[in-house]
Structure formats: C-alpha cells, structure tokens
Amino acid sequence: MESKSHKFGLIVKNLTLAIQILFLAILLGLVNNALADSFDVKNIRVAKNGQVTRVVFDTSAIPSYKIFTLNNPARLVIDLSDAKLKAKVNQSIFTSSFVEKLRHAQRENNKLRIVLDLNQKIVPKSFVLPANGDAQHRLVVDLRHASKQTSQVAKTASSKKTAQTKTSSKPKVKQVAKAATTKKPNNAAKKKIVKQEDIITKVTTPKAKAQPKKTPKLTTQKTKPTAKRTLVIAIDPGHGGKDPGAIGYAGTREKDVVLKISQRLERLINAEKGMRAIMTRDSDRFLTLRGRIKKARDNKADVFISIHADAVNDRRVRGSSVYVLSKNGASSEAARFLAKTQNESDVIGGVKLQGKGKDVQKVLVDLSQAATIDASMKLAKSVKNELSRLGKTRKNIEHAGFAVLKSPDIPSVLVETAFISNASEEKKLRSASHQQKLAASVFKGLKTYLKHHAPKDAIVASNTNKKPHTIKYGETLSEIAVRYSVSVDSIRKTNSLSTDRIRVGQKLIIPEA
C-alpha cells in the first residue's frame, strides 16, 4: 500500500514539474516573439517637390503599422505596433512640405503613434522597403495633394482594396498598409512581405550579388563576418578617336592629356588595397556617351569619375571644377530609364524592374537617383577640396545634364582638371609631373569620400574601422557591434568600458572585425 502511494506521489510530482517546464517554455516563447517583433524608428527623412512630400522612417526591423487621415485640422496618423522612437525629431526638415510638424506619443501595449500635422488635405500612400546593404528597413509614406483627380483615384483604389472606411466620431482606419496586420506578423508573414515588396534602394553601390544574403537584426549579438569585396572604380577619359575634345593654343588635344591623367589615376587606384580601376577607354578610340556609362554598369562599378579639360573663348580663365548631375538632367534621365525598362529586363540597385508596376518602378528610380546624387555631391566636394590644394578651383560644385553623369545608381562626377584654352594651364597639362599631381588629387578625394561612405561590405571600409565612431542619439553598443561586424565584448575591451552605458558624442575605437 505504501509502495503504491509512493509511486502515485512520484507521478503527481513529475507531472507538476512537466507542467511548470511547459508553462515556462511557453512564457519564454512569448517573450522571444515579442522581442523579435519589436523595432526602433532610428531616423526620419523627408524629400519634397511641388506635388509630393515623401517621409521615410528608417527602422531596425520590418514595421507593422496602420495609417489613416483625420480632418479639421488635417492630420495623418501612423500607428506602429511594438515600436519605439529612437530618432531625434528635427522639425526643420518639413519646411516647404505638406507637413507642418510631427508629434509622437508612446502608448500602451508598446504602440508608437506618430501624427503629422498637415497644412492641407492629402492622399497618403505607404509601403515598406526591406533592408539591403547599408540601407535599413524603411517605411515610406508619400503625401499627395488631395485634388479631385487624386481623390477619385484614391476612392477607386479604396473600393478595390477595402482599405478605407467613413470617418465617424471614433476615427477608423482609412488605409491599411500591406505590411500591417491585425495580429503581430509571424516569421513566415515577414518573409512574405519582403518577397512581395522586393524593393531595394541603392545608396553607394549597385552590387547586389556581393550583399549579405540576410541582414542581421539589431537584436542579434553574434554575427558571421561576411566576405569583404573590392570596390570597382570606373575611370572615364573624355573624348577619344575621331573626337579630339578641346584643343589648346599650342595644339594640345584634350583627348590625349586626359587619357594620360586617367592612366596615372588607374595605377594609383590599383595599388590601393580593396580598390580596382576599370577604364572606359585605355587607348585613343571613340566611345559614345551612353557606351561609357554602360561599360561602368556592366562592370558593376561603385564610383564613376570622368576626366576632362575645359575650354572657353576667354584665354585668361583658369582653374579646375567638378560637376554632378543637375535636377533637370536627373528628371529627364528617370523618364528615359523608365521608358527603356518597358522593353528590357533592367535592374536598379540590384532589383529587376521588369514585371513591377509603374508606380513601384518610379519610386525605385526616384529613391535610387536621389541617393546617388547625394553621394555624388559628397564625392565631388572631397575631390574639389583636394584639387584646391593644387591650384585655383571654382567656388561651388557645378551642376549639369552631362550624359556620363546619368547613371541612376552609381555616384558619378566629372572633373575638369584645368582650362586647356589658358596658355599656362595648357603647358602644365602637357607636364608629366603635373599630370601626376592632378591624378593624386583626384585619388585623395576619392579616398576621403570612401573613408566615410564606403559600403560596409567593402575592404576599404574595414581598413577605416580604426577611425573613432561618434555615438549618435539612440545608438547602443549592440547595434554598433552589428554594424561593424564585431562583438560587444571586443568594443568594451578596446575602449576599457566597464559597463554598456554610452553617451551621445562619445568616441569609440572600433576593433578589427
């Protein structure tokens, strides 16, 4: 009898223990799911023109959200599930846009509400861009003027998607983004979102193949270091063959001197670890302007530098200058690029455009081109600063619609090394030593640009890891560790940190990956 009681007691005890373990596992699973689904809004950016204001929210994971409008006064409300605002809000970025100001509040259940106060009625359109390379996950919200035509389009889209309801005393959801669900999205749903949208914005490099297959979440403590790649720099000596370019007073031909300068620049780049130069032409031969940028894109160039020598009627004018693509040139090129895509399988930022809707294609080209022009400006400033040490330069960066600058996803600059129409500068351009100095100045400008803006998967980026990292608002040690592919512990040891506490403005030495 005692033996049976003892056995029964053991069974009850084991059953109780099993239930406790099961409950603990479920609890831990719920906690892990909550942590996996949560994300931070890390940055807020704005792009605007007369017709559209685009607000971009950089997030640490794929956002789950709902969006709707309110009237009297006009407002746009964005509810983000399991989110926190880590970005510092700068109201000045909304100047000359449809947004008067941005308000936000952290609500119960870890929900973040962002309210955009508007200066007129708008029709919103939103979508999610998954992380790629340097770019984080992004929630993009386009605000269009609510004209009769756009209102009618919105109503038509609403009836098809059943994403709008009439406004009542309690505001209901008027538009629900594709990424939002009534429940927290599971991992399978998240993968589906990324596959459906499949939108990538290229900032500094068009190489999709070399990108990591998966972008590590910021909550991840350990990451596998990815193979570092060599950056491809396209050098474009202007003119050539039947096109001599400008001709100096002493008969110096532009096509000859710019080829020599480009060849010297090529040798400097190829001698640098992590860089490889490709020449659009390496001899005296003719190339079409479109053929030059096609060669750069075919070779998956990360940067495009075109070398020229200027000429004007006034032979007293001298100095060097640097050009980037103008806005008008960008607009016409975007239209051409989209028209061309209708018949060809083309890519931008590593994503095929063929088969995607016209609106998605336009968004891809617009975002990629805006980012490329911004990167081109930074490269141009670095090159101009180095050229100014060598001699006189134009005060500002010049803007023009040169065809060779029109690649929508490769940062591109055109360098006018000197005025070949000026007798003293023509003489310098014929000098081997001066050609070398010009090539060195352009190379130093390129290195300075890449020091701060190289893709993280590039060898030259790892070469600059010893440069102190300045802590920005909202950053954590774990996020910084993921960014540089190093461990949190190695950052602590390198900087003699006893805790994980860091402050804005603090500088950290990043150890080798």
Secondary structure, 3 states (H helix, E strand, C coil): CHHHHHHHHHHHHHHHHHHHHHHHHHHHHHHHHHHHHCEEEEEEEEEECCCEEEEEEEECCCCCEEEEEECCCCEEEEEECCEEECCCCCHHHHCCCCEEEEEEEEEHHHEEEEEEEECCCEEEEEEEECCECCECEEEEEEEEECCHHHHHHHHHHHHHHCCCCCCCCCCCCCECCCCCCCCCCCHHHHHHHHHHHCCCCCCCCCCCCCCCCCCCCCCCCCCCCCCCECEEEEEEECCECCECCCECCCCCEHHHHHHHHHHHHHHHHHCCCCEEEEECCCCCCCCCHHHHHHHHHHCCCCEEEEEEEECCCCCCCCCEEEEEECHHHHHHHHHHHHHHHCCCCCEECCEECCCCCHHHHHHHHHHHHHHHHHHHHHHHHHHHHHHHHHCCECCCCEEECCHHHCCCCCCEEEEEEEECCCHHHHHHHHCHHHHHHHHHHHHHHHHHHHHHHCCCCEHHHHHCCCCCEECCCCCCHHHHHHHHCCCHHHHHHHCCCCCCCCCCCCEECCCCC
